[in-house]
Amino acid sequence: MPIDNTIKPWKNEQSLRVVLDAMPVGVSWATLDDGKIVYVNRRFTEIFGYVVGDLDDISAWLKKYPIPSERAAASAKWGPHLEAPDGADFPIEPMELSVDCKDGTVKTILHSGVILPAAGWGLATFIDISEPKRNYVLLQEAEKRARHNEAISRTLLEQSQELIVVSYFEKSLRFVSPAVEQITGLTPSEYLATPVEELAHPDDLPIMTQAIKEVAHGTKSGVYRGRVKHKDGGYRWVETLLRSWVDPDSGRVVGYVATIRDIGEQKKREDLLASENRRLLRDASQDELTGIPNRRQFNKTLVREVRRQTRNTSAMALLMLDIDHFKQYNDQFGHLPGDHCLKQVAAALKRTLQRDSDMAARFGGEEFVILLPQTDCHGAEHVARAVLEAIRALAIPHSYSPAGILTVSVGVACWPAGELIDSRRLMQQADAALYRAKNAGRDTFCVIQCQAGPPA
């Protein structure tokens, strides 16, 4: 695809260096007549730590490959064409190599390049793949037939699998790589004719605007995620790496280079993983049979509410419930009807509670608990009566119950306002109140007002 409109500003070597310094992959070039490495860009130095003065020639650089087989492979690909160029451009296919860095570390890189006899150069590119999350750019190889500065710029742009946008802050000039059509469905001319604010999803526009503003005010680079408009009317999820573009003469930030990659499939995987994690979290905190919170979630909620109570020392109540004669019910009807009975009781408890802060949970077996934050004894007794009535209203036949239907016994422990809660003592008092209710004939409730002192 022709991209003449994307490369007009790079008419000399200095402009080329500016653009290469803004590229998010390492780039170096060497002269073919003597094999000297005469240029490395900023990203090259960031990856390896070397500057031009550290590297004498291509042979010295090959020694940075510590694995003999990889060094031999690289020599085999580059060597014959460096020593006897035949006048035809020759691409160096991508290869994965290990490299000794200046700080003593070893990095894995994806290396490719192109030999340009007409220009007298060997151009090499390096992508750091040691950390997958840093793969902002997957620039493959310099294209064939790049014969001068403009051709090299075209090669770098056309071979990028990511959309590259070059923009000036103080001019209405923007330049875009051919990958724009793959990501947005727009041709380069259509993309450039569209205002930037219309390309971003309205919800993501503030993020994009802020990222560009930060780069304009001196931030070296920034990464953000958002949705970009597609020609089909929808949006595509992308990740954008912004790098400032500094004028070499004035030292001022005059624009930015945006490298934009499609993360649609990655976003789907991330959303699926997040959904699965939420499901696992829900399953871990929910009783599998009844669908209400389990004992683990109740304990976590109790700890949280106790901590909150220490700030305002408000009252709190805890109800502990036990289905009367449930063992006999299971023996008479079987475990499947027993499970159905537990589900009905749990649903009745949920319907009884009026506030979002109240919590009913299955504590274990046929035992349930209800936590009532910021509730005094009067309020707790009201809930206890409502629970008894709700269970009776189910009218579940139970021949071992004096009432002839399923009933529950309820123990109520009330912690007064103004005193810090001892959660252990609150549980003990609710359990003690439950046994008092059972001893009183069941199908009733008993209340204990918690006080400082030894456990009940």
Buried (B, 14 or more C-beta within 10 A) or exposed (E): EEBEEBBEBBEEEEBBBBBBBBBBBBBBBBBBEEBBBEBBBBBBBEBBBBEBEBBEBBEEBBEBBEEEEBBEBBBEBBBEBBEEBEEEBBBBEBBEBBBBBEEEEEBEBBBBBBBBBBBEBBBBBBBBBBEEEEBBBBBBBBBBEBEEBBBBBBBBBBBBBBBBBBBBBEEEEBBBBBBBBEBBBBBBEBBBEEEBEEBBBEEBBEBBEEBBEBBBEEBEBBEBBBBBBBEEEEBBBBBBBBBBBBEEEEEEBBBBBBBBBBBEEEBEEEEEEEEEEEEEEEEEBBBEEBEBBBBEBBBEBBEEBBEBBEEEBBBBBBBBBBBBBBEEBBEBBEEEEBEEBBBBBBBBBBEBBEEEBBBBBBBEEBBBBBBBBBBBBEBBBEBBBBBBEBBBEBEBEBEBBEEEBBBBBBBBBBBBEEEEBBBEBBBBBBBBBBBBBBEEEBBBBBBBEBEEEEEB
